[in-house]
Amino acid sequence: MRSFLQQCKRIEEIASKVYKQFADEKSYAKEVRQVFQKLSDDERMHARQIDLVLQANENDIDVTPMIAGEKLDEAVKLAESFAREVEDKILNEEKALQITVQIEQQFVKFHVQNAMFFRNLKLAELFNELGREDEVHLNTLRDCLKWWHSERKPILKEIEL
C-alpha cells in the first residue's frame, strides 16, 4: 500500500514543480503567475498530506485501492510527460494555461476512477478533499483562461502588430 501512496505523492510533486516553473516565468502576467503559484502551493501541500499518511503505522493505513496499479502507473507517466514537455521551455501564457487544464482534468479523472475504500475515515476524507481541490483548481484555471482571453490576449495581439 505504501508504494501506491508514494506514487500518488509523486504525481502531486510533479504537478507542483510544473506549476512553480510557470509561476516563475516573468513574461507571464502577474495574475497568471499568481494562479500558478497558488496551484503549486496546493499541490505541494497535497504531497505533504500524503507524506503524513505514509509516516503512519502500517496498520493505520488500511486502504484497498479500487483502481488497477497500471492506471496509477499511467497517471504517473502522464504527469512525467507533462513535466518533460514544459521542462526548459518557455511556453506562452495561453499554452501554459491549456497544459495546466489538461493536467488537472487528468487528475480529476484519476481521482474519480480511483475510488478507494478506507477503513480509516480520516484517510478517506483526506483523499476526498484532494479530489475536491482538483475540481477547484480546474474552475480557477477556467476562470483564468476566460480572463486571459478577454483581458490579456487582446493586449498581446496589439504588441505583435
DSSP file (Angstrom, degrees, kcal/mol; ACC not computed):
  #  RESIDUE AA STRUCTURE BP1 BP2  ACC     N-H-->O    O-->H-N    N-H-->O    O-->H-N    TCO  KAPPA ALPHA  PHI   PSI    X-CA   Y-CA   Z-CA
    1    1 A M     >        0   0    0      0, 0.0     4,-2.1     0, 0.0     5,-0.2   0.000 360.0 360.0 360.0 -33.6    0.0    0.0    0.0
    2    2 A R  H  >  +     0   0    0      1,-0.2     4,-2.7     2,-0.2     5,-0.2   0.893 360.0  53.6 -60.7 -39.0    2.9    2.4    0.7
    3    3 A S  H  > S+     0   0    0      2,-0.2     4,-2.0     1,-0.2    -1,-0.2   0.885 106.7  52.9 -65.4 -35.5    4.0    2.2   -2.9
    4    4 A F  H  > S+     0   0    0      2,-0.2     4,-1.9     1,-0.2    -1,-0.2   0.946 112.6  43.7 -60.9 -48.7    0.5    3.1   -4.1
    5    5 A L  H  X S+     0   0    0     -4,-2.1     4,-2.5     1,-0.2    -2,-0.2   0.853 110.2  56.1 -67.5 -34.9    0.6    6.2   -1.8
    6    6 A Q  H  X S+     0   0    0     -4,-2.7     4,-2.2     2,-0.2    -1,-0.2   0.885 106.9  50.1 -64.5 -37.0    4.1    7.1   -2.8
    7    7 A Q  H  X S+     0   0    0     -4,-2.0     4,-2.0     2,-0.2    -2,-0.2   0.904 109.6  50.9 -66.1 -40.9    3.0    7.1   -6.5
    8    8 A C  H  X S+     0   0    0     -4,-1.9     4,-1.7     1,-0.2    -2,-0.2   0.919 110.9  49.0 -60.9 -43.0    0.1    9.4   -5.5
    9    9 A K  H  X S+     0   0    0     -4,-2.5     4,-2.3     1,-0.2    -2,-0.2   0.899 107.0  56.0 -62.7 -40.8    2.6   11.7   -3.7
   10   10 A R  H  X S+     0   0    0     -4,-2.2     4,-2.5     1,-0.2    -1,-0.2   0.898 104.7  52.5 -59.2 -42.4    4.9   11.7   -6.8
   11   11 A I  H  X S+     0   0    0     -4,-2.0     4,-2.3     1,-0.2    -1,-0.2   0.925 110.0  48.3 -60.4 -45.0    2.1   12.9   -9.0
   12   12 A E  H  X S+     0   0    0     -4,-1.7     4,-2.3     1,-0.2    -2,-0.2   0.893 111.4  50.5 -63.4 -40.1    1.4   15.8   -6.6
   13   13 A E  H  X S+     0   0    0     -4,-2.3     4,-2.2     2,-0.2    -2,-0.2   0.898 109.8  49.8 -65.7 -41.2    5.1   16.7   -6.5
   14   14 A I  H  X S+     0   0    0     -4,-2.5     4,-2.4     2,-0.2     5,-0.2   0.936 111.2  49.1 -63.3 -46.0    5.4   16.7  -10.3
   15   15 A A  H  X S+     0   0    0     -4,-2.3     4,-2.6     1,-0.2     5,-0.2   0.918 110.1  51.6 -60.6 -43.0    2.4   19.0  -10.7
   16   16 A S  H  X S+     0   0    0     -4,-2.3     4,-2.3     1,-0.2    -1,-0.2   0.906 110.2  49.3 -59.7 -42.1    3.8   21.3   -8.0
   17   17 A K  H  X S+     0   0    0     -4,-2.2     4,-2.2     2,-0.2    -1,-0.2   0.918 111.8  47.4 -65.0 -44.5    7.1   21.5   -9.9
   18   18 A V  H  X S+     0   0    0     -4,-2.4     4,-1.9     1,-0.2    -2,-0.2   0.935 114.2  47.0 -62.6 -46.5    5.4   22.2  -13.3
   19   19 A Y  H  X S+     0   0    0     -4,-2.6     4,-2.6     1,-0.2    -1,-0.2   0.868 110.2  53.0 -65.1 -36.4    3.2   24.9  -11.8
   20   20 A K  H  X S+     0   0    0     -4,-2.3     4,-1.9    -5,-0.2    -1,-0.2   0.900 105.7  54.2 -65.5 -40.1    6.1   26.5  -10.0
   21   21 A Q  H  < S+     0   0    0     -4,-2.2     4,-0.4     1,-0.2    -2,-0.2   0.921 111.8  44.9 -58.5 -43.6    8.0   26.7  -13.2
   22   22 A F  H >< S+     0   0    0     -4,-1.9     3,-1.3     1,-0.2    -2,-0.2   0.899 109.9  55.0 -67.0 -40.1    5.1   28.6  -14.7
   23   23 A A  H 3< S+     0   0    0     -4,-2.6    -1,-0.2     1,-0.3    -2,-0.2   0.813 106.7  51.9 -63.2 -29.8    4.7   30.8  -11.7
   24   24 A D  T 3< S+     0   0    0     -4,-1.9     2,-0.9    -5,-0.1    -1,-0.3   0.513  79.1 112.1 -85.2  -5.6    8.4   31.8  -12.0
   25   25 A E    X   -     0   0    0     -3,-1.3     3,-1.6    -4,-0.4     8,-0.1  -0.584  52.6-163.1 -75.6 107.4    8.0   32.8  -15.7
   26   26 A K  T 3  S+     0   0    0     -2,-0.9    -1,-0.2     1,-0.3     7,-0.1   0.696  82.3  66.7 -66.9 -21.0    8.5   36.6  -15.6
   27   27 A S  T 3  S+     0   0    0      2,-0.1    -1,-0.3    -3,-0.0     2,-0.2   0.638  85.5  91.3 -76.9 -11.1    7.0   37.1  -19.1
   28   28 A Y  S <  S-     0   0    0     -3,-1.6    64,-0.0    -6,-0.2     5,-0.0  -0.511  91.9 -94.8 -81.6 151.8    3.6   36.0  -17.8
   29   29 A A     >  -     0   0    0     -2,-0.2     4,-2.6     1,-0.1     3,-0.3  -0.302  33.0-116.4 -60.1 147.7    1.1   38.4  -16.4
   30   30 A K  H  > S+     0   0    0      1,-0.2     4,-2.4     2,-0.2     5,-0.2   0.884 116.2  54.8 -54.0 -41.5    1.2   38.9  -12.7
   31   31 A E  H  > S+     0   0    0      1,-0.2     4,-1.6     2,-0.2    -1,-0.2   0.881 109.4  46.5 -62.7 -39.5   -2.4   37.5  -12.4
   32   32 A V  H  > S+     0   0    0     -3,-0.3     4,-2.3     2,-0.2    -2,-0.2   0.914 111.4  51.1 -69.6 -43.5   -1.4   34.3  -14.3
   33   33 A R  H  X S+     0   0    0     -4,-2.6     4,-2.6     1,-0.2    -2,-0.2   0.882 107.6  54.1 -61.4 -37.6    1.7   33.8  -12.2
   34   34 A Q  H  X S+     0   0    0     -4,-2.4     4,-2.3    -5,-0.2    -1,-0.2   0.900 107.7  49.7 -64.5 -39.8   -0.3   34.2   -9.0
   35   35 A V  H  X S+     0   0    0     -4,-1.6     4,-2.4     2,-0.2    -2,-0.2   0.941 112.5  47.4 -62.4 -46.8   -2.7   31.4  -10.2
   36   36 A F  H  X S+     0   0    0     -4,-2.3     4,-2.6     1,-0.2    -2,-0.2   0.889 110.7  51.9 -63.2 -38.2    0.2   29.1  -11.0
   37   37 A Q  H  X S+     0   0    0     -4,-2.6     4,-2.7     2,-0.2    -1,-0.2   0.916 109.5  49.6 -64.0 -42.0    1.8   29.9   -7.6
   38   38 A K  H  X S+     0   0    0     -4,-2.3     4,-2.5     2,-0.2    -2,-0.2   0.925 112.3  47.5 -61.8 -44.7   -1.4   29.0   -5.8
   39   39 A L  H  X S+     0   0    0     -4,-2.4     4,-2.7     2,-0.2     5,-0.2   0.914 111.7  50.6 -63.7 -42.3   -1.7   25.7   -7.7
   40   40 A S  H  X S+     0   0    0     -4,-2.6     4,-2.3     1,-0.2    -2,-0.2   0.933 111.7  47.6 -60.4 -46.1    2.0   24.9   -7.0
   41   41 A D  H  X S+     0   0    0     -4,-2.7     4,-2.2     1,-0.2    -2,-0.2   0.911 112.3  49.8 -61.7 -42.9    1.5   25.6   -3.3
   42   42 A D  H  X S+     0   0    0     -4,-2.5     4,-2.4     2,-0.2    -2,-0.2   0.928 111.5  47.4 -62.6 -45.7   -1.7   23.5   -3.2
   43   43 A E  H  X S+     0   0    0     -4,-2.7     4,-2.3     1,-0.2    -1,-0.2   0.889 110.7  52.1 -65.2 -37.8   -0.1   20.5   -4.9
   44   44 A R  H  X S+     0   0    0     -4,-2.3     4,-2.0    -5,-0.2    -1,-0.2   0.899 109.8  49.9 -63.1 -39.3    2.9   20.8   -2.6
   45   45 A M  H  X S+     0   0    0     -4,-2.2     4,-2.4     2,-0.2    -2,-0.2   0.891 107.7  53.5 -65.5 -39.5    0.5   20.7    0.3
   46   46 A H  H  X S+     0   0    0     -4,-2.4     4,-2.3     1,-0.2    -2,-0.2   0.924 108.0  50.4 -59.5 -44.2   -1.2   17.6   -1.1
   47   47 A A  H  X S+     0   0    0     -4,-2.3     4,-2.4     1,-0.2    -1,-0.2   0.903 110.2  50.3 -61.6 -40.7    2.1   15.9   -1.3
   48   48 A R  H  X S+     0   0    0     -4,-2.0     4,-2.2     2,-0.2    -1,-0.2   0.894 108.3  52.4 -64.3 -39.7    2.8   16.8    2.3
   49   49 A Q  H  X S+     0   0    0     -4,-2.4     4,-1.7     2,-0.2    -2,-0.2   0.919 111.3  46.0 -63.3 -42.8   -0.6   15.4    3.4
   50   50 A I  H  X S+     0   0    0     -4,-2.3     4,-2.3     1,-0.2    -1,-0.2   0.895 109.5  56.0 -65.8 -38.5    0.1   12.1    1.6
   51   51 A D  H  X S+     0   0    0     -4,-2.4     4,-1.2     1,-0.2    -2,-0.2   0.887 104.4  52.9 -60.7 -38.6    3.6   12.1    3.2
   52   52 A L  H  < S+     0   0    0     -4,-2.2     4,-0.5     1,-0.2     3,-0.4   0.899 108.0  50.8 -62.9 -39.4    2.0   12.4    6.6
   53   53 A V  H >< S+     0   0    0     -4,-1.7     3,-1.5     1,-0.2    -2,-0.2   0.913 106.5  55.3 -62.1 -41.6   -0.2    9.4    5.8
   54   54 A L  H 3< S+     0   0    0     -4,-2.3    -1,-0.2     1,-0.3    -2,-0.2   0.755 101.7  58.1 -64.2 -23.9    3.0    7.5    4.8
   55   55 A Q  T 3< S+     0   0    0     -4,-1.2    -1,-0.3    -3,-0.4    -2,-0.2   0.598  88.4 101.2 -81.0 -10.6    4.5    8.2    8.2
   56   56 A A  S <  S-     0   0    0     -3,-1.5     5,-0.1    -4,-0.5     2,-0.1  -0.243  90.0 -83.5 -70.9 161.8    1.6    6.5    9.9
   57   57 A N    >>  -     0   0    0      1,-0.1     3,-1.8     3,-0.0     4,-0.8  -0.390  39.6-118.1 -61.9 140.2    1.8    3.0   11.3
   58   58 A E  G >4 S+     0   0    0      1,-0.3     3,-0.9     2,-0.2    -1,-0.1   0.840 114.7  57.9 -52.4 -37.6    1.2    0.3    8.6
   59   59 A N  G 34 S+     0   0    0      1,-0.2    -1,-0.3     3,-0.1     3,-0.1   0.771 102.1  55.3 -66.3 -24.8   -1.9   -0.9   10.5
   60   60 A D  G <4 S+     0   0    0     -3,-1.8     2,-1.1     1,-0.2    -1,-0.2   0.661  94.9  70.4 -81.6 -15.9   -3.4    2.6   10.3
   61   61 A I    <<  +     0   0    0     -3,-0.9     2,-1.1    -4,-0.8    -1,-0.2  -0.617  60.6 158.6-100.8  72.7   -3.1    2.6    6.5
   62   62 A D        +     0   0    0     -2,-1.1    57,-1.9    -3,-0.1    58,-0.5  -0.760  18.1 153.6 -99.3  89.2   -5.8    0.1    5.8
   63   63 A V  E     -A  118   0A   0     -2,-1.1    55,-0.2    55,-0.2    -2,-0.1  -0.944  34.0-163.5-125.6 136.6   -6.6    1.0    2.2
   64   64 A T  E     -A  117   0A   0     53,-2.1    53,-1.9    -2,-0.4     2,-0.1  -0.913  21.5-144.0-117.1 103.1   -8.0   -1.0   -0.7
   65   65 A P  E     -A  116   0A   0      0, 0.0    51,-0.2     0, 0.0    50,-0.1  -0.423   5.5-158.5 -65.7 138.3   -7.4    0.8   -4.0
   66   66 A M        +     0   0    0     49,-0.9     2,-0.4    -2,-0.1    49,-0.2   0.138  70.0  77.3-102.1  18.7  -10.2    0.3   -6.4
   67   67 A I  S    S-     0   0    0     47,-0.2    47,-0.1     3,-0.0     5,-0.0  -0.967  88.3-104.1-128.9 144.6   -8.1    1.1   -9.4
   68   68 A A    >>  -     0   0    0     -2,-0.4     4,-1.4     1,-0.1     3,-0.9  -0.332  26.5-121.2 -66.7 147.0   -5.5   -1.1  -11.1
   69   69 A G  H 3> S+     0   0    0      1,-0.3     4,-2.6     2,-0.2     5,-0.2   0.812 112.8  63.4 -56.7 -30.8   -1.9   -0.4  -10.5
   70   70 A E  H 3> S+     0   0    0      1,-0.2     4,-2.5     2,-0.2    -1,-0.3   0.874  99.2  53.3 -63.3 -36.2   -1.5    0.1  -14.2
   71   71 A K  H <> S+     0   0    0     -3,-0.9     4,-2.1     2,-0.2    -1,-0.2   0.894 109.4  48.1 -65.6 -39.3   -3.9    3.1  -14.1
   72   72 A L  H  X S+     0   0    0     -4,-1.4     4,-2.4     2,-0.2    -2,-0.2   0.929 111.0  50.6 -65.8 -44.0   -1.8    4.6  -11.3
   73   73 A D  H  X S+     0   0    0     -4,-2.6     4,-2.7     1,-0.2    -2,-0.2   0.900 109.2  52.2 -58.8 -40.7    1.4    4.0  -13.4
   74   74 A E  H  X S+     0   0    0     -4,-2.5     4,-2.5     1,-0.2    -1,-0.2   0.906 108.5  50.6 -61.2 -41.8   -0.3    5.6  -16.4
   75   75 A A  H  X S+     0   0    0     -4,-2.1     4,-2.4     2,-0.2    -2,-0.2   0.905 111.4  47.6 -64.0 -41.6   -1.1    8.7  -14.2
   76   76 A V  H  X S+     0   0    0     -4,-2.4     4,-2.6     2,-0.2    -2,-0.2   0.929 112.9  48.6 -64.8 -44.9    2.5    9.0  -13.1
   77   77 A K  H  X S+     0   0    0     -4,-2.7     4,-2.4     2,-0.2    -2,-0.2   0.881 110.5  51.7 -62.8 -38.1    3.8    8.6  -16.6
   78   78 A L  H  X S+     0   0    0     -4,-2.5     4,-2.3     2,-0.2    -1,-0.2   0.940 110.6  47.3 -63.5 -46.6    1.3   11.2  -17.8
   79   79 A A  H  X S+     0   0    0     -4,-2.4     4,-2.2     1,-0.2    -2,-0.2   0.914 113.0  49.4 -60.6 -42.9    2.5   13.7  -15.1
   80   80 A E  H  X S+     0   0    0     -4,-2.6     4,-2.4     1,-0.2    -1,-0.2   0.872 109.1  52.2 -65.1 -36.5    6.1   13.0  -16.0
   81   81 A S  H  X S+     0   0    0     -4,-2.4     4,-2.3     2,-0.2    -1,-0.2   0.896 108.9  50.0 -69.0 -38.0    5.4   13.5  -19.7
   82   82 A F  H  X S+     0   0    0     -4,-2.3     4,-1.5     2,-0.2    -2,-0.2   0.926 110.5  50.7 -61.3 -43.5    3.8   16.9  -18.9
   83   83 A A  H  X S+     0   0    0     -4,-2.2     4,-1.2     1,-0.2    -2,-0.2   0.912 111.8  46.9 -62.0 -42.6    6.8   17.8  -16.9
   84   84 A R  H  < S+     0   0    0     -4,-2.4    -1,-0.2     1,-0.2    -2,-0.2   0.878 107.2  58.6 -65.3 -37.2    9.2   16.8  -19.8
   85   85 A E  H  < S+     0   0    0     -4,-2.3    -1,-0.2     1,-0.2    -2,-0.2   0.846 116.9  31.7 -61.5 -34.8    7.0   18.8  -22.2
   86   86 A V  H >< S+     0   0    0     -4,-1.5     3,-1.9    -3,-0.2    -1,-0.2   0.530  88.4 122.6-102.6  -7.1    7.5   22.0  -20.4
   87   87 A E  T 3< S-     0   0    0     -4,-1.2     3,-0.1     1,-0.3    -3,-0.0  -0.341  90.8  -7.8 -61.5 129.7   11.0   21.4  -19.0
   88   88 A D  T 3  S+     0   0    0      1,-0.2     2,-0.4    -2,-0.1    -1,-0.3   0.717 111.1 114.9  57.0  24.6   13.4   24.1  -20.1
   89   89 A K    <   -     0   0    0     -3,-1.9     2,-0.8     2,-0.0    -1,-0.2  -0.949  61.1-141.7-122.1 145.0   10.8   25.6  -22.4
   90   90 A I        -     0   0    0     -2,-0.4     2,-0.3    -3,-0.1    -3,-0.1  -0.914  26.1-169.7-103.2 109.6    9.2   29.0  -22.2
   91   91 A L        -     0   0    0     -2,-0.8     2,-0.0    -5,-0.1    -5,-0.0  -0.649  28.0-104.2 -93.2 152.9    5.6   28.5  -23.3
   92   92 A N     >  -     0   0    0     -2,-0.3     4,-2.4     1,-0.1     5,-0.2  -0.378  38.5-104.9 -69.8 161.4    3.3   31.4  -24.0
   93   93 A E  H  > S+     0   0    0      1,-0.2     4,-2.7     2,-0.2     5,-0.2   0.888 119.0  52.7 -55.7 -44.4    0.7   32.0  -21.2
   94   94 A E  H  > S+     0   0    0      1,-0.2     4,-2.6     2,-0.2    -1,-0.2   0.928 110.8  46.5 -60.7 -45.9   -2.2   30.5  -23.2
   95   95 A K  H  > S+     0   0    0      2,-0.2     4,-2.8     1,-0.2     5,-0.2   0.905 111.9  51.5 -63.8 -41.5   -0.3   27.2  -23.8
   96   96 A A  H  X S+     0   0    0     -4,-2.4     4,-2.1     1,-0.2    -1,-0.2   0.917 111.9  46.8 -61.5 -43.3    0.8   27.0  -20.2
   97   97 A L  H  X S+     0   0    0     -4,-2.7     4,-2.3    -5,-0.2    -2,-0.2   0.908 112.3  50.2 -65.0 -41.2   -2.8   27.5  -19.0
   98   98 A Q  H  X S+     0   0    0     -4,-2.6     4,-2.2    -5,-0.2    -2,-0.2   0.916 110.9  48.5 -64.3 -42.6   -4.1   24.9  -21.5
   99   99 A I  H  X S+     0   0    0     -4,-2.8     4,-2.5     1,-0.2    -1,-0.2   0.905 110.6  51.7 -63.1 -40.4   -1.5   22.4  -20.4
  100  100 A T  H  X S+     0   0    0     -4,-2.1     4,-2.6    -5,-0.2    -1,-0.2   0.892 107.8  51.4 -65.0 -39.4   -2.4   23.0  -16.8
  101  101 A V  H  X S+     0   0    0     -4,-2.3     4,-2.7     2,-0.2    -1,-0.2   0.926 110.0  50.5 -61.1 -43.7   -6.1   22.5  -17.6
  102  102 A Q  H  X S+     0   0    0     -4,-2.2     4,-2.2     2,-0.2    -2,-0.2   0.917 110.4  49.7 -59.9 -43.8   -5.2   19.2  -19.2
  103  103 A I  H  X S+     0   0    0     -4,-2.5     4,-2.3     1,-0.2    -2,-0.2   0.958 113.5  45.0 -59.6 -51.4   -3.1   18.1  -16.2
  104  104 A E  H  X S+     0   0    0     -4,-2.6     4,-2.7     1,-0.2    -2,-0.2   0.865 110.2  54.7 -65.2 -36.4   -6.0   18.9  -13.8
  105  105 A Q  H  X S+     0   0    0     -4,-2.7     4,-2.4     1,-0.2    -1,-0.2   0.920 110.3  46.9 -61.6 -42.3   -8.6   17.2  -16.0
  106  106 A Q  H  X S+     0   0    0     -4,-2.2     4,-2.7     2,-0.2    -2,-0.2   0.898 111.7  50.7 -66.0 -39.5   -6.5   14.1  -15.9
  107  107 A F  H  X S+     0   0    0     -4,-2.3     4,-2.8     2,-0.2    -2,-0.2   0.909 110.1  49.4 -65.5 -41.2   -6.0   14.3  -12.1
  108  108 A V  H  X S+     0   0    0     -4,-2.7     4,-2.7     2,-0.2     5,-0.2   0.941 111.9  49.0 -62.4 -45.6   -9.8   14.8  -11.6
  109  109 A K  H  X S+     0   0    0     -4,-2.4     4,-3.0     1,-0.2     5,-0.3   0.927 111.5  50.0 -56.9 -45.3  -10.4   11.7  -13.8
  110  110 A F  H  X S+     0   0    0     -4,-2.7     4,-1.9     1,-0.2    -2,-0.2   0.925 111.1  48.0 -61.7 -44.7   -7.9    9.8  -11.9
  111  111 A H  H  < S+     0   0    0     -4,-2.8    -1,-0.2     2,-0.2    -2,-0.2   0.899 113.2  48.2 -64.4 -39.0   -9.4   10.7   -8.5
  112  112 A V  H >< S+     0   0    0     -4,-2.7     3,-0.5     1,-0.2    -2,-0.2   0.938 117.4  41.1 -65.8 -45.7  -12.9    9.8   -9.8
  113  113 A Q  H 3< S+     0   0    0     -4,-3.0     2,-0.6     1,-0.2    -1,-0.2   0.741 105.9  69.8 -70.8 -22.3  -11.7    6.5  -11.1
  114  114 A N  T 3<  +     0   0    0     -4,-1.9    -1,-0.2    -5,-0.3     2,-0.2  -0.233  64.5 164.1 -95.9  44.9   -9.6    6.0   -8.1
  115  115 A A    <   -     0   0    0     -2,-0.6   -49,-0.9    -3,-0.5     2,-0.4  -0.468  19.9-165.4 -60.9 127.6  -12.3    5.4   -5.6
  116  116 A M  E     -A   65   0A   0     -2,-0.2     2,-0.7   -51,-0.2    -2,-0.0  -0.908  19.1-134.6-120.2 146.8  -10.6    3.9   -2.6
  117  117 A F  E     -A   64   0A   0    -53,-1.9   -53,-2.1    -2,-0.4     2,-0.5  -0.890  25.6-174.3-101.1 115.4  -12.1    2.1    0.3
  118  118 A F  E     -A   63   0A   0     -2,-0.7   -55,-0.2   -55,-0.2   -57,-0.0  -0.921  23.3-162.9-109.0 131.1  -10.5    3.3    3.6
  119  119 A R  S    S+     0   0    0    -57,-1.9     2,-0.7    -2,-0.5    -1,-0.1   0.755  84.9  73.2 -76.5 -25.1  -11.3    1.7    6.9
  120  120 A N  S  > S-     0   0    0    -58,-0.5     4,-1.9     1,-0.2     3,-0.4  -0.818  74.1-157.5 -91.7 113.5   -9.9    4.9    8.4
  121  121 A L  H  > S+     0   0    0     -2,-0.7     4,-2.3     1,-0.2     5,-0.2   0.799  89.7  59.1 -64.9 -29.8  -12.4    7.7    7.9
  122  122 A K  H  > S+     0   0    0      2,-0.2     4,-2.0     1,-0.2    -1,-0.2   0.901 107.5  46.6 -65.5 -39.7   -9.7   10.4    8.3
  123  123 A L  H  > S+     0   0    0     -3,-0.4     4,-2.1     2,-0.2     5,-0.2   0.900 110.3  53.1 -67.4 -40.5   -7.8    9.0    5.4
  124  124 A A  H  X S+     0   0    0     -4,-1.9     4,-2.1     1,-0.2    -2,-0.2   0.927 109.8  48.1 -60.1 -44.4  -10.9    8.7    3.3
  125  125 A E  H  X S+     0   0    0     -4,-2.3     4,-2.6     1,-0.2    -1,-0.2   0.885 107.2  56.8 -65.0 -38.6  -11.7   12.3    3.9
  126  126 A L  H  X S+     0   0    0     -4,-2.0     4,-2.0     1,-0.2    -1,-0.2   0.945 111.0  42.1 -57.0 -49.6   -8.2   13.4    3.0
  127  127 A F  H  X S+     0   0    0     -4,-2.1     4,-1.7     1,-0.2    -1,-0.2   0.836 112.8  53.3 -71.8 -31.8   -8.4   11.7   -0.4
  128  128 A N  H  X S+     0   0    0     -4,-2.1     4,-2.1    -5,-0.2    -1,-0.2   0.909 108.9  50.8 -63.9 -40.7  -11.9   13.0   -1.0
  129  129 A E  H  X S+     0   0    0     -4,-2.6     4,-2.6     1,-0.2    -2,-0.2   0.887 105.5  55.4 -64.6 -39.6  -10.6   16.5   -0.2
  130  130 A L  H  X S+     0   0    0     -4,-2.0     4,-1.8     1,-0.2    -1,-0.2   0.914 108.8  48.5 -59.5 -42.1   -7.8   16.1   -2.7
  131  131 A G  H  X S+     0   0    0     -4,-1.7     4,-1.6     2,-0.2    -1,-0.2   0.909 110.8  49.8 -64.2 -42.5  -10.3   15.4   -5.4
  132  132 A R  H  X S+     0   0    0     -4,-2.1     4,-1.9     1,-0.2    -2,-0.2   0.895 109.4  52.3 -63.3 -39.5  -12.5   18.4   -4.4
  133  133 A E  H  X S+     0   0    0     -4,-2.6     4,-2.5     1,-0.2    -1,-0.2   0.858 104.7  55.3 -67.4 -34.3   -9.4   20.6   -4.5
  134  134 A D  H  X S+     0   0    0     -4,-1.8     4,-2.2     2,-0.2    -1,-0.2   0.887 106.7  51.4 -63.7 -37.1   -8.5   19.4   -8.0
  135  135 A E  H  X S+     0   0    0     -4,-1.6     4,-2.2     2,-0.2    -2,-0.2   0.908 109.2  50.1 -63.1 -41.8  -12.0   20.4   -9.1
  136  136 A V  H  X S+     0   0    0     -4,-1.9     4,-2.6     1,-0.2    -2,-0.2   0.905 108.2  53.8 -62.2 -41.2  -11.4   23.9   -7.6
  137  137 A H  H  X S+     0   0    0     -4,-2.5     4,-2.7     1,-0.2    -2,-0.2   0.926 107.6  50.5 -58.6 -45.1   -8.1   24.0   -9.5
  138  138 A L  H  X S+     0   0    0     -4,-2.2     4,-2.6     1,-0.2    -1,-0.2   0.927 111.2  47.6 -60.1 -45.1  -10.0   23.3  -12.8
  139  139 A N  H  X S+     0   0    0     -4,-2.2     4,-2.4     2,-0.2    -1,-0.2   0.899 111.6  50.9 -64.1 -40.0  -12.5   26.1  -12.1
  140  140 A T  H  X S+     0   0    0     -4,-2.6     4,-2.4     2,-0.2    -2,-0.2   0.921 112.0  47.3 -61.4 -44.5   -9.7   28.5  -11.2
  141  141 A L  H  X S+     0   0    0     -4,-2.7     4,-2.8     2,-0.2    -2,-0.2   0.897 110.3  51.6 -65.6 -40.5   -7.9   27.7  -14.4
  142  142 A R  H  X S+     0   0    0     -4,-2.6     4,-2.3     2,-0.2    -1,-0.2   0.928 111.3  47.8 -62.1 -43.5  -11.0   28.0  -16.5
  143  143 A D  H  X S+     0   0    0     -4,-2.4     4,-2.6     2,-0.2    -2,-0.2   0.905 111.7  50.6 -62.3 -40.9  -11.7   31.4  -14.9
  144  144 A C  H  X S+     0   0    0     -4,-2.4     4,-3.1     1,-0.2    -2,-0.2   0.904 109.5  50.2 -65.2 -40.8   -8.1   32.4  -15.6
  145  145 A L  H  X S+     0   0    0     -4,-2.8     4,-2.7     2,-0.2    -1,-0.2   0.902 110.2  50.4 -63.8 -40.2   -8.3   31.4  -19.2
  146  146 A K  H  X S+     0   0    0     -4,-2.3     4,-2.0     2,-0.2     5,-0.2   0.944 113.3  46.0 -61.3 -46.5  -11.5   33.4  -19.6
  147  147 A W  H  X>S+     0   0    0     -4,-2.6     4,-3.4     1,-0.2     5,-0.7   0.937 111.9  52.0 -59.2 -46.3   -9.8   36.4  -18.1
  148  148 A W  I  X>S+     0   0    0     -4,-3.1     5,-3.3     1,-0.2     4,-0.7   0.919 110.6  47.2 -58.6 -46.0   -6.7   35.8  -20.3
  149  149 A H  I  <5S+     0   0    0     -4,-2.7    -1,-0.2     1,-0.2    -2,-0.2   0.841 120.3  38.0 -67.1 -32.4   -8.8   35.7  -23.5
  150  150 A S  I  <5S+     0   0    0     -4,-2.0    -2,-0.2    -5,-0.2    -1,-0.2   0.828 133.2  17.9 -88.1 -31.9  -10.8   38.8  -22.6
  151  151 A E  I  X5S+     0   0    0     -4,-3.4     4,-0.6    -5,-0.2    -3,-0.2   0.845 129.5  31.5-106.8 -47.3   -8.0   40.9  -21.0
  152  152 A R  I  X<S+     0   0    0     -5,-0.7     4,-2.2    -4,-0.7     3,-0.3   0.898 108.5  59.9 -88.8 -43.8   -4.5   39.7  -21.9
  153  153 A K  H  ><S+     0   0    0     -5,-3.3     4,-2.3     1,-0.2     5,-0.2   0.899 103.6  51.8 -58.3 -44.3   -4.8   38.2  -25.3
  154  154 A P  H  > S+     0   0    0      0, 0.0     4,-1.9     0, 0.0    -1,-0.2   0.894 110.0  50.5 -59.9 -36.5   -6.0   41.5  -27.0
  155  155 A I  H  X S+     0   0    0     -4,-0.6     4,-1.9    -3,-0.3    -2,-0.2   0.920 110.1  49.1 -65.8 -43.4   -3.1   43.3  -25.5
  156  156 A L  H  X S+     0   0    0     -4,-2.2     4,-1.9     1,-0.2    -1,-0.2   0.870 108.5  53.8 -64.7 -36.9   -0.6   40.7  -26.8
  157  157 A K  H  X S+     0   0    0     -4,-2.3     4,-1.3    -5,-0.2    -1,-0.2   0.903 107.8  50.9 -64.1 -40.1   -2.1   40.9  -30.2
  158  158 A E  H  < S+     0   0    0     -4,-1.9     3,-0.2     1,-0.2    -2,-0.2   0.900 109.2  50.8 -62.7 -40.8   -1.6   44.7  -30.3
  159  159 A I  H  < S+     0   0    0     -4,-1.9    -1,-0.2     1,-0.2    -2,-0.2   0.881 107.4  53.6 -64.6 -38.7    2.0   44.3  -29.2
  160  160 A E  H  <        0   0    0     -4,-1.9    -1,-0.2     1,-0.3    -2,-0.2   0.791 360.0 360.0 -67.8 -28.7    2.6   41.8  -32.1
  161  161 A L     <        0   0    0     -4,-1.3    -1,-0.3    -3,-0.2    -2,-0.2   0.502 360.0 360.0 -72.4 360.0    1.2   44.2  -34.7
